[in-house]
Amino acid sequence: MPGLVVPGSELAGPADWSRVFGRTAPLTVEIGFGKDTFLLEQAAEHPDRDHVGVERDPHRVELFLERAAKRGLTNVRALPVSAELALGSCFADCAVHELHVYFPDPWPKDRHARNRLVQPWFAREVERVLTADGVLFLATDARPYRDQMLDVLGAAGFTSLLAEGPSQNAALLGHATRFEQLWRERGREIHHMLFRVGGRAGR
């Protein structure tokens, strides 16, 4: 499938993205794009950047790539693996300029909280893959998960670039995801967060 990048096949190693895209450009990555078009909008608005979407669901990957092809986007690829594999093995040190994670599964029951994406391992890998001026975007409608995100990233030395509290503004990059639109219609608080690695230069 055009645009599909499989580790060990199209992607020979974590530093192979310049060969995959045929150029060297700033890299934007979204973890878990689902059925949303956020990354496609970003690719259309920023042709000077390359975009990688990480998603395990094969049907969502197929839909994503079909949409990209219809729009003629050549600067977007789909990586059909888990977030753990993507962050741990598919990106070189200091390779990612922007990392986006919107509305990951909140696993609301306390006994399931260990399954949430944002854990200490996540913070370590994000710190590794982000460039010196790279940033991490997060959003959730679950306040306990928001608190966990702030605790985990704060403990790892990340610096928050936004004031704490629910964000009632539009999404940070001007695109409200499907989940954000749905949850706002149902009156839920939306928590947008923006981080950089502590001690690194901001934008």
RACOR-V81452 format. One record per helix or strand. SS is the DSSP state (alpha for helix, beta for strand). FROM is the first residue (numbers start at 0). TO is the last residue. If there is no record, write none. Layout:
BEGIN
ss={SS;SS}
from={FROM;FROM}
to={TO;TO}
END
This chain:
BEGIN
ss={beta;beta;beta;alpha;beta;alpha;beta;alpha;beta;alpha;beta;alpha;alpha;beta;alpha;beta;alpha;beta}
from={3;6;10;16;26;37;49;57;75;82;95;109;119;129;142;157;177;190}
to={4;6;10;20;30;44;53;69;78;88;101;114;128;139;154;159;184;196}
END
